[in-house]
Amino acid sequence: MKKFPFVVLLFLIPAGLIFYIALIQNSSNPSGITIDHLQYPVIGVDFSHHSGDINFQKLKQDGVSFVFLKATEGSSHKDSKVDEYFKEAVRNEIPVGFYHFYRFEEDPVHQLKFFHKTVSSKNYSLPLVLDVEDYGQTSNKTRSAIRRDIKTFVDSLESVVKCEILIYTNESGYNDYIKDNVENDMWICSFDETEKIGGNWKFWQYSHHGKLKYVDGWVDYNTFNGSNEQFQKYLNEFCSH
């Protein structure tokens, strides 16, 4: 194997490694896995009101490349912090997107209308996200009915916003509700260091319960499936809404 000059190696260290070092300095060890920040240099976080007070300026200084915010849940619950978080993310020039936690027992059309109403006036820079997971769910609907409802949500929302949305889910959610049902790009939740769940994944949530000194609550760590240059291209090509 040929040896690279030391000066070349310095230029090959991506921004993601710098972010990783900053996290080590500012956080406790998260529950999840450690990813290769040379392979996945683009690091982001996601927040809901459970995160409490957040210093977005320090997030920016530490090299956070994107933020996903919980906007809504079901047909009537708006996250109490979404407006505040969005304002601070934009003020600190952090690309931001929104997700909706899908409730199996509620009407999909009512949910998508509520989600869209909540975020439509905001200039978001990442795709909207449908969060599909069994956690905290109770429903008398069959799995087939839930799958149909999810497809209705996706197709109907996309017809309104004229953009493809992302699907956030874990392995069980993917196998039960997404696989062979909708073909959207994925934001996956996986704590497996081997290849992730099926689908064309764009974002990977690889850790829960990280702790940053400038965030009151827990932090979820995410990465983009590509280089810094590919992430910028992804942002630049995001369709207008």
N, C-alpha and C positions, 0 to 999 in steps of 0.2 A: 504494500500500500504506500502510495506517495505521500510525503509529508507536506502539509500546507504551511507557508510562511506564517509566522505569528501575527503579523499585521493583517493578513487576509482573514484569519480566524476572528479577529476583533470585529471586522465588518460583517461577518456572517452571524454574529449573535443577534437574534431578532428582538423586537420590542417586547414580545411576550415573556422572554426570560427576565427582562428588567421588571416587568409587572410581577412576575413570580417572586423575585427577591423582595419587592415592596410588600407583597402579601405576607411573606415570612416575617418581616419586620413589624408588621402592623396587626397580625392576626394569630389566633391559636389554630392548631391543626384541625381542619374540617373533617366531618364524617363523610366519607366517600373514597375516591381514589386519587392518586397523583398522576397527572397526565404529562406527556412529553411536551414541554413548552417550546422546544425547537421544532417539533412537528406541528404543534397547534399554538402559534404565537398570539392569536387574537383572542383576548380574554374579556368576558363580560359578566354581568351580574343580573339578577332579577329580584324585584322587591314587591311586597304588599304592605299593608298597614302594620303587619306584625314586625316589620323591620324598624319601626319607630323613627327617631330622629336620625338624619343622614347628612353628612357633610359631603355634598357632591363635588365641591372644589377639590377636596383631598382624593376623591375617587378619580377625578380627572388627572390630578398630579401623579397618581400611582399608575396611570396608563390604562384605565378601563376604556375599552373600545366601544362598548354598547351596553344599554340597559333595557330590559323588558319590565314593564310595570303591569301589575294586576289592575284591570279597569273595572270589571264587573263579574258577577256570579249570578247564575240563574236569570230570572226575569225582572228582578227589582233591586238587587243589592249592588251598590256602587262602592268601590273601595274608598275608604275615607281619606286616604293619603294620595290618591292618584293625581289630583290636580296640583297639589304642592310638589310632589316628586317630579311631575312632568315639567313644571316651570323651572325647577332647579336643574334638571338634566339639560334642558334647552339653554338655560343661562350659561351653563358650563360647557356647552357645545359637545355634549355626549349624544350620539345617535340613540334614539329611543323608539320603542315599539310597545304595543299593548296586548294583553291576553285576557280572554274570557274563560272563566271556570264553568264548564258545562254541567248542568244539572239534569240527570237522566229523566227524572220524573216530570220535568217542566216542558212546556211547548217550545220546540226549536225555533219557530218563527218569532215568538214573543221574545225569546232570548237574543236572537240576532238583532232584532230591532232595538232592543234596549242597549246592547253593546255598541251598535253603530251610532245611536243617538249620543252616547256618552263620549265617543272618541272622534266623531266626524268633524268637529270644529277645531281639532288639534292637528298641528302640522307634524305628524309622526314620520319617521324616516326608515322604519323597518316594517315588514309585513305584519298585519294583524294575525293573532294567534288564537286558535281554539284549543283549550286545555281539556284533554279527555283522560280521566283516570277514575278508578274505582274508589279511591280513598274518600271516606266520608259520605259515600253515596248509599241511598236506600231508594228502591224503586220496584214497583210491581210489574214493570214492563219486561217483555222478553228481550233477549239479546238481539234478536232479529229486528224487533221494533226500535230498539235503541240505535242500531246500525242505520236503519232507515232515517231516523230523526237526525242523526249526525250528518248524513249525506244531504238532507234537506237544509240543515244549517249552513253547511259549507257552500253548496250550490247557490242558495239564496243570497248569502252575504256577498259572495263573489260577484253575483249579478248586480249588486248595489254598488260596491266599491270599485268594480272593474279591475280588480287585482286578485291574484292567487294568494290565499292565506296559508299560513303554516299550521301544522298540527303538532301540539306538544303531547307526548304520552310516554309511558314506560312499556316494558316488554309485554305485560299482560294486557294493557290497554290497546296496544298495537294489534296483538293477535286476536283479541275479542271484538274490537270495534272498527279498526282502521284497515287492516289487511284485506285486500280484495274488495274494498268498499269505496275508499277515496284514494286518490293517487297524488296527493299534495306533498310538497317537500316537508321534511320533518324537523322538529326540535325535540330531540330525544332525551329522556332521563335514563341513564344507565350507569351503574357502578361496577361494570364489568370491563376489564382492560382488554379483553378480546374484542373482535368485531362486534359492533353494536346491533341493535334490532334492525329489522328489515326497513326498506324504504330509502328514499334519497334524502339523507339527513344533511341539514345546513348548520344546525346548532346542536350542541351536546351539553346537557347539564350533568356534570360529572361529580358534583359534591353538594350535599346539604349541610347546613349547620356550621358553615364557616363563621368566624368571628373577627370583625375588623374593629379597631379601636374607635373609629369615627362613625360606626353604625351601631345603634342601640341593640337591634335584634340580630337574628341569624342572617347569614348571607349564603345564597346559592351561587356557586361558580359555574360558568358556562364557557364554551369555546366555539369558535366558528370553524367550519370544515374548509380551511384554506389558509393562504398566506395573507399578510397585511395588504398586499397589492390586490389580491383576489377579493378581500373584504371591501376595499374601496370601490372596486368595480361593481360588486354586489349592491352597494349603497347607491352608486351612480345610476344603476340600471333599474332601481326600484320604481315601479310604475306610479304615475301620478294618481292622486285620489281627490 
